[in-house]
């Protein structure tokens, strides 16, 4: 490895806030197959094996994080949450955040076609970097890194996809049990424009009634759906009002 390349990798390590015992692992994580194909005399290995390993490490670590952080969520909710957090676009976004594209070794064709910004190449490279950390320091260190960089996505997701799962779950149960779908009605709106609070009522054919409050109509609907889902699970044979 040249001094110039090592200096570049040191810059990336600063961005990652992780410093490799063996920088060659990080270097390997950033070698795209197009570069290997165009430079056979260098006898390099591309990052695809690391990508394969990184995908597994990320899946296991995020599953562990979600299991511990949300002990009351069911398997289906956890699976959907993990899928919404760990996907090609989110991994590419994390790669962009850490400027991983700037340090990739690409073939001329990929370079000229904008490979440094391609979602697939960036997401694969990020997985490879995770694998490099795992091989460099072990599972606990890799999980610590994953927990740190994925934390904002997990916090954001609690306000979106999990609540969508509540609404979907309620709708599926109500269609099956009552042959009807939930209706959401805005019942109140208060507060200044920049801090509004919304109240929503959920009802299903006069059988279920719950309410939800949130900083947006969507959040209020999601809260009402969560209460309805909890009530439905408590009474599998039928239900009156779900209450407030």
Kinemage of the C-alpha trace (Angstrom):
@kinemage 1
@onewidth
@group {chain A} dominant
@subgroup {mainchain}
@vectorlist {calphas} color= white
{ca unk a 1} P 0.000 0.000 0.000
{ca unk a 2} L 1.406 3.392 -0.963
{ca unk a 3} L 1.912 6.205 1.508
{ca unk a 4} L -0.628 8.253 -0.427
{ca unk a 5} L -3.253 5.532 -0.101
{ca unk a 6} L -2.511 5.072 3.589
{ca unk a 7} L -2.909 8.806 4.158
{ca unk a 8} L -6.271 8.708 2.385
{ca unk a 9} L -7.413 5.780 4.527
{ca unk a 10} L -6.390 7.698 7.641
{ca unk a 11} L -8.776 10.465 6.578
{ca unk a 12} L -11.585 7.946 6.213
{ca unk a 13} L -10.834 6.433 9.604
{ca unk a 14} L -11.261 9.873 11.128
{ca unk a 15} L -14.651 10.204 9.447
{ca unk a 16} L -15.657 6.741 10.674
{ca unk a 17} L -14.242 7.438 14.145
{ca unk a 18} L -12.762 3.968 14.034
{ca unk a 19} L -9.049 3.255 13.634
{ca unk a 20} L -7.981 -0.073 12.174
{ca unk a 21} L -5.313 -2.273 13.633
{ca unk a 22} L -4.861 -3.561 10.087
{ca unk a 23} L -5.633 -0.800 7.529
{ca unk a 24} L -5.368 -3.371 4.734
{ca unk a 25} L -8.826 -4.616 5.735
{ca unk a 26} L -10.276 -1.159 5.155
{ca unk a 27} L -8.412 -0.902 1.863
{ca unk a 28} L -9.883 -4.212 0.706
{ca unk a 29} L -13.386 -3.044 1.660
{ca unk a 30} L -13.041 -0.168 -0.805
{ca unk a 31} L -11.840 -2.097 -3.868
{ca unk a 32} L -14.584 -2.498 -6.462
{ca unk a 33} L -14.425 -5.413 -8.874
{ca unk a 34} L -14.126 -3.011 -11.827
{ca unk a 35} L -10.769 -1.837 -10.479
{ca unk a 36} L -9.577 -5.429 -10.002
{ca unk a 37} L -10.626 -6.364 -13.534
{ca unk a 38} L -8.747 -3.422 -15.032
{ca unk a 39} L -5.615 -4.004 -12.963
{ca unk a 40} L -4.940 -7.763 -13.001
{ca unk a 41} L -1.190 -7.275 -12.490
{ca unk a 42} L -1.863 -5.897 -8.991
{ca unk a 43} L -3.349 -9.249 -7.890
{ca unk a 44} L -5.992 -7.546 -5.753
{ca unk a 45} L -9.182 -9.002 -4.262
{ca unk a 46} L -12.410 -7.039 -4.612
{ca unk a 47} L -14.732 -6.267 -1.703
{ca unk a 48} L -17.533 -8.689 -2.555
{ca unk a 49} L -16.604 -11.318 0.041
{ca unk a 50} L -16.495 -8.606 2.695
{ca unk a 51} L -19.833 -7.300 1.436
{ca unk a 52} L -21.341 -10.760 1.981
{ca unk a 53} L -20.003 -10.928 5.534
{ca unk a 54} L -20.977 -7.356 6.352
{ca unk a 55} L -24.587 -7.978 5.355
{ca unk a 56} L -24.772 -10.792 7.918
{ca unk a 57} L -23.059 -8.792 10.666
{ca unk a 58} L -25.379 -5.808 10.152
{ca unk a 59} L -28.463 -8.027 10.174
{ca unk a 60} L -27.471 -9.769 13.400
{ca unk a 61} L -26.421 -6.588 15.186
{ca unk a 62} L -29.517 -4.598 14.260
{ca unk a 63} L -31.715 -7.536 15.283
{ca unk a 64} L -29.988 -7.610 18.664
{ca unk a 65} L -30.374 -3.839 19.078
{ca unk a 66} L -34.077 -3.888 18.179
{ca unk a 67} L -34.825 -6.890 20.401
{ca unk a 68} L -33.303 -5.087 23.391
{ca unk a 69} L -34.705 -1.654 22.626
{ca unk a 70} L -38.257 -2.789 21.875
{ca unk a 71} L -38.967 -5.834 24.098
{ca unk a 72} L -42.739 -5.593 23.582
{ca unk a 73} L -42.702 -5.689 19.785
{ca unk a 74} L -43.690 -8.881 18.017
{ca unk a 75} L -41.553 -10.688 15.442
{ca unk a 76} L -43.426 -9.205 12.496
{ca unk a 77} L -42.959 -5.664 13.766
{ca unk a 78} L -39.268 -6.206 14.427
{ca unk a 79} L -38.728 -7.716 10.986
{ca unk a 80} L -40.435 -4.832 9.210
{ca unk a 81} L -38.589 -2.300 11.318
{ca unk a 82} L -35.244 -3.926 10.542
{ca unk a 83} L -36.090 -3.992 6.843
{ca unk a 84} L -36.979 -0.300 6.875
{ca unk a 85} L -33.703 0.549 8.632
{ca unk a 86} L -31.323 -1.820 6.859
{ca unk a 87} L -31.799 -1.508 3.115
{ca unk a 88} L -29.814 -0.423 0.091
{ca unk a 89} L -30.865 3.216 0.334
{ca unk a 90} L -30.168 3.625 4.056
{ca unk a 91} L -26.772 1.940 3.724
{ca unk a 92} L -25.910 4.168 0.768
{ca unk a 93} L -26.953 7.225 2.781
{ca unk a 94} L -24.645 6.169 5.618
{ca unk a 95} L -21.850 5.653 3.105
{ca unk a 96} L -22.429 9.174 1.761
{ca unk a 97} L -22.484 10.591 5.284
{ca unk a 98} L -19.025 9.138 5.895
{ca unk a 99} L -17.787 10.075 2.390
{ca unk a 100} L -16.924 6.457 1.614
{ca unk a 101} L -17.397 7.085 -2.100
{ca unk a 102} L -14.412 9.421 -2.110
{ca unk a 103} L -12.095 6.562 -1.133
{ca unk a 104} L -13.325 3.808 -3.458
{ca unk a 105} L -11.001 2.265 -6.022
{ca unk a 106} L -13.025 2.040 -9.224
{ca unk a 107} L -12.308 1.062 -12.785
{ca unk a 108} L -12.315 3.769 -15.421
{ca unk a 109} L -15.739 2.762 -16.703
{ca unk a 110} L -17.386 2.965 -13.284
{ca unk a 111} L -15.550 6.182 -12.532
{ca unk a 112} L -16.789 7.866 -15.698
{ca unk a 113} L -20.378 6.675 -15.147
{ca unk a 114} L -20.629 8.175 -11.662
{ca unk a 115} L -19.882 4.998 -9.718
{ca unk a 116} L -18.882 6.917 -6.603
{ca unk a 117} L -22.485 7.997 -6.165
{ca unk a 118} L -24.260 4.808 -7.245
{ca unk a 119} L -26.525 3.487 -4.510
{ca unk a 120} L -25.624 -0.153 -5.107
{ca unk a 121} L -21.867 0.457 -5.027
{ca unk a 122} L -22.079 2.664 -1.919
{ca unk a 123} L -24.329 0.297 0.023
{ca unk a 124} L -22.105 -2.661 -0.828
{ca unk a 125} L -19.015 -0.726 0.206
{ca unk a 126} L -20.583 0.207 3.523
{ca unk a 127} L -21.361 -3.455 4.213
{ca unk a 128} L -17.778 -4.304 3.344
{ca unk a 129} L -16.474 -1.664 5.764
{ca unk a 130} L -18.614 -3.177 8.543
{ca unk a 131} L -17.126 -6.584 7.776
{ca unk a 132} L -13.634 -5.079 7.875
{ca unk a 133} L -14.325 -3.687 11.347
{ca unk a 134} L -15.660 -7.079 12.438
{ca unk a 135} L -12.537 -8.864 11.196
{ca unk a 136} L -10.297 -6.194 12.694
{ca unk a 137} L -11.795 -6.064 16.205
{ca unk a 138} L -14.531 -8.662 16.603
{ca unk a 139} L -18.283 -8.767 16.933
{ca unk a 140} L -18.686 -6.482 19.961
{ca unk a 141} L -16.701 -3.666 18.371
{ca unk a 142} L -18.597 -4.021 15.105
{ca unk a 143} L -21.923 -3.944 16.947
{ca unk a 144} L -20.851 -0.872 18.849
{ca unk a 145} L -20.060 0.888 15.594
{ca unk a 146} L -23.346 -0.225 14.023
{ca unk a 147} L -25.331 0.920 17.054
{ca unk a 148} L -23.691 4.343 16.865
{ca unk a 149} L -24.186 4.976 13.157
{ca unk a 150} L -27.648 3.420 12.938
{ca unk a 151} L -29.020 5.129 16.074
{ca unk a 152} L -30.532 8.119 14.189
{ca unk a 153} L -32.300 5.753 11.774
{ca unk a 154} L -33.751 3.692 14.622
{ca unk a 155} L -35.005 6.812 16.426
{ca unk a 156} L -36.526 8.148 13.195
{ca unk a 157} L -38.116 4.805 12.428
{ca unk a 158} L -40.032 4.698 15.708
{ca unk a 159} L -42.017 7.635 14.375
{ca unk a 160} L -42.773 6.128 11.001
{ca unk a 161} L -42.627 2.492 9.973
{ca unk a 162} L -43.533 0.905 13.306
{ca unk a 163} L -46.637 3.050 13.484
{ca unk a 164} L -47.475 2.106 9.922
{ca unk a 165} L -47.306 -1.488 11.109
{ca unk a 166} L -49.884 -0.694 13.827
{ca unk a 167} L -52.284 0.724 11.258
{ca unk a 168} L -51.726 -2.160 8.893
{ca unk a 169} L -52.170 -4.728 11.662
{ca unk a 170} L -55.393 -3.128 12.882
{ca unk a 171} L -56.796 -2.953 9.364
{ca unk a 172} L -56.010 -6.598 8.657
{ca unk a 173} L -57.580 -7.797 11.921
{ca unk a 174} L -60.693 -5.646 11.495
{ca unk a 175} L -61.238 -6.774 7.935
{ca unk a 176} L -60.972 -10.390 9.010
{ca unk a 177} L -62.976 -10.122 12.232
{ca unk a 178} L -65.545 -7.417 11.500
{ca unk a 179} L -65.510 -7.194 7.700
{ca unk a 180} L -64.840 -3.486 8.043
{ca unk a 181} L -61.881 -1.104 8.045
{ca unk a 182} L -60.916 1.541 10.613
{ca unk a 183} L -62.123 5.114 10.094
{ca unk a 184} L -59.974 7.978 11.380
{ca unk a 185} L -61.605 11.305 12.306
{ca unk a 186} L -59.822 14.484 13.368
{ca unk a 187} L -61.597 15.613 16.550
{ca unk a 188} L -59.431 18.494 17.782
{ca unk a 189} L -56.524 20.701 16.793
{ca unk a 190} L -54.748 23.032 19.194
{ca unk a 191} L -51.537 25.007 19.726
{ca unk a 192} L -49.570 27.464 17.580
{ca unk a 193} L -48.758 26.616 13.974
{ca unk a 194} L -45.228 25.455 14.771
{ca unk a 195} L -46.332 23.262 17.709
{ca unk a 196} L -49.783 21.996 16.823
{ca unk a 197} L -51.347 19.053 18.630
{ca unk a 198} L -53.883 16.836 16.851
{ca unk a 199} L -56.513 14.528 18.362
{ca unk a 200} L -57.898 11.686 16.265
{ca unk a 201} L -60.649 9.139 16.892
{ca unk a 202} L -60.495 5.645 15.382
{ca unk a 203} L -63.733 3.707 14.953
{ca unk a 204} L -64.782 0.488 13.284
{ca unk a 205} L -68.514 -0.007 12.632
{ca unk a 206} L -69.369 1.132 16.151
{ca unk a 207} L -67.481 -1.829 17.588
{ca unk a 208} L -64.119 -0.244 18.336
{ca unk a 209} L -63.405 3.311 19.434
{ca unk a 210} L -59.978 4.607 20.437
{ca unk a 211} L -58.277 7.984 20.387
{ca unk a 212} L -54.782 9.189 19.670
{ca unk a 213} L -52.831 12.414 20.093
{ca unk a 214} L -49.769 13.560 18.203
{ca unk a 215} L -47.810 16.406 16.686
{ca unk a 216} L -49.227 15.478 13.276
{ca unk a 217} L -52.435 13.858 12.058
{ca unk a 218} L -50.453 10.816 11.009
{ca unk a 219} L -48.863 10.409 14.423
{ca unk a 220} L -52.240 10.783 16.135
{ca unk a 221} L -53.747 8.142 13.832
{ca unk a 222} L -50.859 5.848 14.572
{ca unk a 223} L -51.328 6.247 18.314
{ca unk a 224} L -55.037 5.477 17.997
{ca unk a 225} L -54.226 2.389 15.937
{ca unk a 226} L -51.736 1.211 18.561
{ca unk a 227} L -54.404 1.409 21.267
{ca unk a 228} L -56.883 -0.422 19.068
{ca unk a 229} L -54.355 -3.160 18.352
{ca unk a 230} L -53.653 -3.598 22.065
{ca unk a 231} L -57.373 -3.845 22.779
{ca unk a 232} L -57.919 -6.349 19.987
{ca unk a 233} L -55.170 -8.570 21.323
{ca unk a 234} L -56.661 -8.494 24.813
{ca unk a 235} L -59.995 -9.765 23.551
{ca unk a 236} L -59.761 -12.234 20.695
{ca unk a 237} L -63.485 -13.009 20.721
{ca unk a 238} L -64.852 -9.484 20.368
{ca unk a 239} L -64.505 -6.026 21.809
{ca unk a 240} L -66.506 -3.049 22.876
{ca unk a 241} L -64.859 0.307 23.228
{ca unk a 242} L -61.098 0.366 23.260
{ca unk a 243} L -61.213 3.442 25.470
{ca unk a 244} L -58.710 6.231 25.634
